[in-house]
Amino acid sequence: MQDYLIVGLGLAGISFCEVLEKNQKTFTVINNDSQKASQVAGGLYNPVILKRFTLAWKAKEQLTMAFPFYADLEKKLSVTLDSRIPVYRRFASVEEQNLWFEAADRPQLGPYLSTKIVQNINAAIDAPHGYGEVLQTGRVNTKKLIFEYANYLRSKNVLQEEAFDFEALQMKGNAIRYKSLKAKHLVFAMGFGLGKDPYFNYLPLNGTKGELLTVKIPNLRESNIIKSGVFIIPLGNDLYSVGATYKWKDKTNIPTEDAKSELLEKLASFLKVDYEVVSHVAGIRPTVSDRRPLVGRHPEHQNLYVLNGLGSRGVMIAPYAAKQLYHFIEQGAQLDPEMDIARFTNKHFLPHK
């Protein structure tokens, strides 16, 4: 009998695998690569919500955990994943500069907002009011992470690449059985695929479609992440990620011309040089109405758990939420009430038939 089965290998699944390995727990991952959100994500980590100049939820705790987490993964997989890159928030006006300084005076935000206005010296960008620099920011190459981590799990023979068959799941006493596998606990980390899960699909996982462009801009020569109407994230070799969109009705992974036009229109509002679109991808972020993760134990089945709802900040949230869930399962520690699924279960739970 193994300790855990994990369904899903996005940022949530990988983060939980890492907690298990550090605690010498045995596990198998079941994944069919159907959910693309982590693979197509920009991978940006940034502690500040730049639309309102406010601190993201639990940003300090999450960053404290995320930095060593990704450093350890780089050593384990022998790859570079984390690029520490400043985020420059383009100011549209003097008023925005003033709002920035007001925000930087707040004790919580002070460590993350530079109080020096960065003057624009790049002729390819229209930024007459300069930038505010966000500190402790960067980008994790999530696509490379998932690819390399899947290879790592294959090398240990603990990855089953198939769609999870809920009909094959049995719960008997203190164990769960899935086909030939037997384990003490099962964690669903399926992203937007949670809607197909008959045990946890009562949870309000809305899903938000995000689309991302890769563009080639030979004359930009920018090494920082620029945030205006969109993010421009340097990838090297004159390539940049441009994104992202937020759509709530379309739940497909198919890129759309409307989103492409929206991104290029926002890019053109401050970019002054020619570019070429190289690729266009889409994925459904696992978002929740109250913008908090979905973490916890099923109200009836004591061996079933969920780790989901990381939204657009999965790079930061995943290691934090995974560790909380592990301590909850193994040590009986209390989950952060803001992410505990009990906040919905108590009101909305419908028993699984």
Backbone torsions as a table, in degrees:
resi	resn	phi	psi	omega
1	MET	NA	133.2	177.0
2	GLN	-89.7	167.7	177.0
3	ASP	-77.8	-43.5	-172.2
4	TYR	-140.7	147.9	159.3
5	LEU	-112.9	138.4	178.2
6	ILE	-122.9	129.8	178.0
7	VAL	-107.8	112.4	-179.9
8	GLY	114.1	138.5	-178.8
9	LEU	-134.2	52.6	167.3
10	GLY	-94.7	-154.8	-179.7
11	LEU	-61.9	-38.5	-180.0
12	ALA	-64.9	-49.2	-178.7
13	GLY	-62.5	-44.0	179.2
14	ILE	-62.3	-43.4	-179.1
15	SER	-61.9	-39.0	-180.0
16	PHE	-71.5	-38.2	174.7
17	CYS	-55.3	-43.0	-177.7
18	GLU	-64.9	-40.1	177.0
19	VAL	-62.9	-41.3	-179.4
20	LEU	-64.4	-44.1	179.8
21	GLU	-61.8	-41.1	-179.1
22	LYS	-64.9	-23.0	-179.1
23	ASN	-108.1	19.3	175.5
24	GLN	54.0	40.4	176.3
25	LYS	-98.1	145.9	178.5
26	THR	-91.1	148.1	-177.3
27	PHE	-161.2	161.1	169.6
28	THR	-130.5	141.0	177.6
29	VAL	-106.9	135.1	175.1
30	ILE	-115.4	123.1	-173.5
31	ASN	-152.3	138.1	177.8
32	ASN	-119.5	10.6	172.9
33	ASP	65.0	24.2	-176.6
34	SER	-82.9	-23.7	-178.5
35	GLN	-98.8	126.8	-169.0
36	LYS	-107.5	-0.3	-171.8
37	ALA	-57.1	-48.3	-178.9
38	SER	-67.0	-33.7	-177.1
39	GLN	-72.3	-32.7	-177.1
40	VAL	-100.8	3.2	-178.6
41	ALA	-66.2	151.0	174.5
42	GLY	-67.2	-23.2	176.7
43	GLY	78.1	11.8	-176.9
44	LEU	-72.9	136.9	168.0
45	TYR	-118.9	132.2	-170.6
46	ASN	-157.3	119.9	-174.3
47	PRO	-76.5	-5.0	-172.5
48	VAL	-117.9	133.5	172.2
49	ILE	-80.4	108.8	-166.8
50	LEU	-82.2	-8.9	175.2
51	LYS	-74.4	-34.8	-174.4
52	ARG	-118.8	-1.5	-177.1
53	PHE	55.6	52.7	177.2
54	THR	-126.9	158.7	-179.9
55	LEU	-77.0	133.3	176.5
56	ALA	-66.1	157.7	-177.8
57	TRP	-57.2	124.3	176.5
58	LYS	54.3	30.1	-173.5
59	ALA	-58.9	-41.9	-178.1
60	LYS	-63.3	-47.8	-179.3
61	GLU	-63.6	-40.5	-177.5
62	GLN	-67.9	-44.3	179.5
63	LEU	-64.9	-39.9	178.7
64	THR	-56.8	-35.7	179.8
65	MET	-85.3	-35.1	-173.3
66	ALA	-68.5	-40.9	-175.9
67	PHE	-58.5	-53.2	177.8
68	PRO	-68.1	-29.4	179.8
69	PHE	-60.5	-50.0	-178.1
70	TYR	-74.0	-30.0	175.2
71	ALA	-63.7	-41.7	178.2
72	ASP	-64.7	-39.3	178.7
73	LEU	-64.3	-38.9	178.3
74	GLU	-60.7	-41.8	178.4
75	LYS	-66.0	-45.6	-176.9
76	LYS	-62.6	-43.4	-174.4
77	LEU	-94.2	-5.9	-178.8
78	SER	56.4	45.5	177.4
79	VAL	-138.6	161.9	172.7
80	THR	-95.9	123.7	-178.0
81	LEU	-119.7	-36.1	-171.6
82	ASP	-104.6	118.5	175.5
83	SER	-110.3	113.5	178.5
84	ARG	-77.8	103.1	-176.4
85	ILE	-125.8	132.4	176.0
86	PRO	-64.4	147.2	170.7
87	VAL	-102.3	122.6	177.3
88	TYR	-103.2	115.2	177.1
89	ARG	-87.4	114.1	-178.9
90	ARG	-71.3	128.5	177.1
91	PHE	-86.1	132.0	178.5
92	ALA	-89.5	-13.5	-175.8
93	SER	-163.7	169.7	174.1
94	VAL	-65.4	-33.5	178.7
95	GLU	-60.5	-40.6	178.2
96	GLU	-66.4	-36.4	175.3
97	GLN	-58.9	-43.8	-178.9
98	ASN	-64.6	-40.6	177.5
99	LEU	-63.0	-36.4	178.3
100	TRP	-62.2	-46.5	-179.0
101	PHE	-65.9	-36.1	176.4
102	GLU	-62.3	-43.2	180.0
103	ALA	-65.0	-41.0	-177.6
104	ALA	-65.2	-21.1	178.3
105	ASP	-77.6	-15.2	-180.0
106	ARG	-75.0	135.4	-175.8
107	PRO	-55.0	-40.4	-178.1
108	GLN	-66.5	-37.0	-174.5
109	LEU	-89.9	-18.9	-176.8
110	GLY	-48.7	-44.5	-178.5
111	PRO	-67.3	-12.2	-171.9
112	TYR	-114.9	-8.9	-178.6
113	LEU	-120.5	118.3	176.6
114	SER	-69.8	141.1	-179.8
115	THR	-94.0	10.3	177.5
116	LYS	-105.7	125.1	176.4
117	ILE	-72.8	127.5	178.9
118	VAL	-89.6	119.1	178.9
119	GLN	-76.9	140.4	179.6
120	ASN	-76.5	125.4	177.6
121	ILE	-118.4	9.6	-179.1
122	ASN	-99.4	111.7	-177.4
123	ALA	-65.9	-14.2	-179.0
124	ALA	-82.3	-8.3	-176.7
125	ILE	-121.9	136.4	175.3
126	ASP	-91.1	104.4	-179.5
127	ALA	-147.8	68.6	-175.5
128	PRO	-65.6	-21.7	-179.6
129	HIS	-97.3	3.6	176.2
130	GLY	77.2	-162.1	-174.5
131	TYR	-133.0	157.4	163.5
132	GLY	-104.3	135.0	-178.4
133	GLU	-95.4	125.2	173.8
134	VAL	-90.2	132.9	-177.2
135	LEU	-97.3	161.1	179.3
136	GLN	59.5	47.6	-178.6
137	THR	-121.9	169.7	177.0
138	GLY	170.3	-162.1	-177.3
139	ARG	-141.0	133.3	172.2
140	VAL	-103.8	130.9	178.5
141	ASN	-77.9	89.0	-173.3
142	THR	-68.3	-35.0	179.5
143	LYS	-63.4	-44.8	178.2
144	LYS	-66.0	-39.8	179.4
145	LEU	-58.2	-48.8	-177.4
146	ILE	-65.5	-41.2	178.9
147	PHE	-60.9	-49.6	-177.1
148	GLU	-69.7	-36.6	-178.7
149	TYR	-69.7	-36.7	175.8
150	ALA	-61.8	-41.7	176.9
151	ASN	-61.9	-40.2	179.1
152	TYR	-61.7	-44.3	179.9
153	LEU	-67.9	-35.8	176.3
154	ARG	-62.3	-39.7	-178.7
155	SER	-64.7	-24.7	177.8
156	LYS	-95.9	-1.2	179.4
157	ASN	60.6	41.2	179.1
158	VAL	-124.4	20.7	177.3
159	LEU	-119.9	121.1	173.4
160	GLN	-106.2	116.5	-174.6
161	GLU	-95.9	91.9	-178.5
162	GLU	-160.9	160.2	172.1
163	ALA	-71.8	137.0	-179.5
164	PHE	-70.3	129.0	-178.8
165	ASP	-100.2	102.8	-176.2
166	PHE	-65.1	-25.3	179.1
167	GLU	-68.1	-22.5	-178.3
168	ALA	-88.8	0.5	-178.2
169	LEU	-89.1	128.1	177.9
170	GLN	-128.6	141.3	176.9
171	MET	-116.7	118.5	-177.5
172	LYS	-131.7	111.5	178.7
173	GLY	61.6	-126.0	-178.1
174	ASN	-95.0	21.1	-177.8
175	ALA	-140.5	161.9	172.9
176	ILE	-120.3	148.0	176.0
177	ARG	-120.3	136.1	174.2
178	TYR	-136.2	106.1	-175.4
179	LYS	54.2	-119.7	-178.1
180	SER	-89.7	0.7	-175.8
181	LEU	-97.0	146.7	175.9
182	LYS	-134.5	134.1	-177.2
183	ALA	-149.3	162.4	178.2
184	LYS	-78.1	-35.9	-174.2
185	HIS	-138.1	152.1	174.1
186	LEU	-129.1	128.4	179.9
187	VAL	-115.4	121.8	175.6
188	PHE	-90.6	116.9	178.3
189	ALA	-127.7	58.8	-166.8
190	MET	-95.9	4.4	-178.1
191	GLY	60.5	-141.2	-177.2
192	PHE	-64.8	-16.2	176.1
193	GLY	-63.9	-6.8	179.3
194	LEU	-56.6	-26.4	-179.8
195	GLY	-60.6	-23.0	179.5
196	LYS	-90.9	-0.9	-177.0
197	ASP	-89.9	110.6	-176.9
198	PRO	-67.4	-13.1	-178.7
199	TYR	-89.3	-32.8	-175.1
200	PHE	-121.8	8.1	-175.9
201	ASN	-75.1	-0.7	172.9
202	TYR	-75.4	-15.9	-178.4
203	LEU	-73.8	144.7	-173.6
204	PRO	-81.7	66.4	175.1
205	LEU	-87.0	108.0	-173.2
206	ASN	-80.0	-47.2	-175.2
207	GLY	83.5	127.2	177.7
208	THR	-127.4	122.1	-178.9
209	LYS	-75.0	131.3	176.2
210	GLY	-122.7	137.3	177.8
211	GLU	-122.6	145.3	-171.3
212	LEU	-137.7	136.0	176.2
213	LEU	-106.5	147.1	163.3
214	THR	-108.4	123.3	-177.3
215	VAL	-123.4	149.3	175.7
216	LYS	-102.7	121.8	-177.4
217	ILE	-131.0	83.5	-173.4
218	PRO	-58.9	-32.1	-175.1
219	ASN	-98.0	11.5	179.0
220	LEU	-81.4	-49.9	177.7
221	ARG	49.4	55.7	-178.5
222	GLU	-117.4	130.1	-178.0
223	SER	-105.0	-5.6	178.8
224	ASN	-101.0	159.9	172.1
225	ILE	-81.8	124.8	-180.0
226	ILE	-105.5	130.4	176.8
227	LYS	-118.3	117.2	171.5
228	SER	-129.7	-117.4	172.6
229	GLY	-69.7	-26.3	175.9
230	VAL	-134.2	168.1	170.6
231	PHE	-89.9	139.6	165.3
232	ILE	-114.5	117.7	-175.9
233	ILE	-115.5	116.7	-179.3
234	PRO	-68.2	134.3	179.8
235	LEU	-112.8	-8.6	-174.9
236	GLY	96.7	158.2	178.6
237	ASN	57.0	38.5	178.9
238	ASP	65.9	14.6	178.9
239	LEU	-101.5	144.2	-178.6
240	TYR	-140.8	141.6	168.9
241	SER	-84.2	136.5	177.2
242	VAL	-125.7	120.5	-179.1
243	GLY	-174.4	-177.5	-1.2
244	ALA	-131.6	170.2	177.8
245	THR	-98.1	165.0	178.1
246	TYR	-135.5	107.0	179.6
247	LYS	-125.2	136.4	-171.6
248	TRP	-103.7	-17.3	-175.3
249	LYS	-95.0	-41.7	-178.1
250	ASP	-76.9	119.6	-178.1
251	LYS	-111.8	31.3	178.4
252	THR	-106.8	161.1	175.5
253	ASN	-91.7	18.5	-176.4
254	ILE	-91.9	124.0	176.9
255	PRO	-63.5	147.0	-177.5
256	THR	-120.9	151.1	177.6
257	GLU	-67.9	-33.3	179.4
258	ASP	-61.0	-44.9	-179.8
259	ALA	-66.9	-40.3	177.9
260	LYS	-59.6	-45.0	179.3
261	SER	-63.7	-40.4	178.8
262	GLU	-61.2	-45.8	-179.2
263	LEU	-65.5	-42.9	-177.6
264	LEU	-70.3	-31.5	177.5
265	GLU	-66.8	-42.7	178.7
266	LYS	-68.5	-36.5	177.5
267	LEU	-64.1	-43.1	-177.8
268	ALA	-66.2	-18.6	-178.2
269	SER	-69.7	-16.7	178.3
270	PHE	-138.7	-7.3	178.2
271	LEU	-92.9	132.1	-173.1
272	LYS	-111.8	11.9	-179.3
273	VAL	-127.7	165.8	-179.0
274	ASP	-73.9	155.4	178.8
275	TYR	-146.3	168.4	176.8
276	GLU	-134.3	129.1	177.7
277	VAL	-77.4	123.6	-177.1
278	VAL	-97.4	-41.1	179.0
279	SER	-153.1	163.1	-176.0
280	HIS	-146.1	118.7	-176.8
281	VAL	-128.8	162.4	-179.8
282	ALA	-143.6	154.1	175.8
283	GLY	-159.7	162.6	-179.7
284	ILE	-102.6	114.6	176.6
285	ARG	-72.9	138.8	176.4
286	PRO	-81.0	89.0	-176.0
287	THR	-105.5	153.8	-176.8
288	VAL	-122.8	150.6	-175.0
289	SER	-57.2	-36.8	-179.0
290	ASP	-95.3	9.8	174.9
291	ARG	60.3	33.7	175.5
292	ARG	-126.6	152.9	-179.6
293	PRO	-64.0	166.6	174.8
294	LEU	-112.7	105.5	-174.6
295	VAL	-135.8	134.3	174.4
296	GLY	151.2	-170.0	-175.6
297	ARG	-102.3	145.1	176.0
298	HIS	-62.9	140.2	-175.3
299	PRO	-69.0	-18.7	179.0
300	GLU	-113.1	-36.0	-174.7
301	HIS	-104.2	106.0	-170.6
302	GLN	-70.7	-10.9	179.4
303	ASN	-97.1	-3.6	-174.9
304	LEU	-106.0	135.1	-177.5
305	TYR	-136.0	160.5	178.0
306	VAL	-128.8	142.9	175.9
307	LEU	-138.4	99.7	-167.5
308	ASN	-157.2	-176.4	172.9
309	GLY	70.2	34.3	-176.4
310	LEU	-78.1	-12.8	174.5
311	GLY	63.3	-141.7	-176.1
312	SER	-91.0	1.1	-178.4
313	ARG	-118.2	34.6	-175.7
314	GLY	-60.7	-34.0	-179.8
315	VAL	-58.7	-38.6	-180.0
316	MET	-83.2	-42.0	-170.4
317	ILE	-77.3	-34.8	-169.8
318	ALA	-55.3	-51.8	-179.6
319	PRO	-61.5	-37.2	-179.4
320	TYR	-66.3	-48.7	-177.6
321	ALA	-68.0	-38.0	-179.9
322	ALA	-63.0	-42.3	-179.8
323	LYS	-66.9	-39.4	177.3
324	GLN	-61.0	-45.0	-179.0
325	LEU	-63.6	-42.5	-179.9
326	TYR	-60.2	-46.4	-179.3
327	HIS	-66.6	-31.2	176.2
328	PHE	-65.7	-45.2	-177.7
329	ILE	-71.0	-49.0	-170.1
330	GLU	-86.0	-28.8	-174.3
331	GLN	-120.4	-2.7	-179.5
332	GLY	72.6	18.3	178.5
333	ALA	-67.2	152.1	-179.8
334	GLN	-78.3	136.5	173.9
335	LEU	-75.1	152.2	170.9
336	ASP	-56.4	120.9	-175.9
337	PRO	-57.2	-27.2	-178.8
338	GLU	-69.7	-23.0	178.6
339	MET	-110.0	-9.0	-179.4
340	ASP	-65.9	128.6	-178.6
341	ILE	-65.7	-10.2	176.3
342	ALA	-57.2	-24.7	-179.6
343	ARG	-64.0	-24.3	176.4
344	PHE	-104.6	-37.6	-176.1
345	THR	-56.7	-43.1	-176.3
346	ASN	-62.9	-25.0	-176.8
347	LYS	-100.7	-36.7	-164.7
348	HIS	-118.0	-3.4	-170.2
349	PHE	-61.5	129.9	172.4
350	LEU	-116.0	122.5	-174.9
351	PRO	-57.3	142.9	177.2
352	HIS	-70.1	130.5	178.7
353	LYS	-95.6	NA	NA
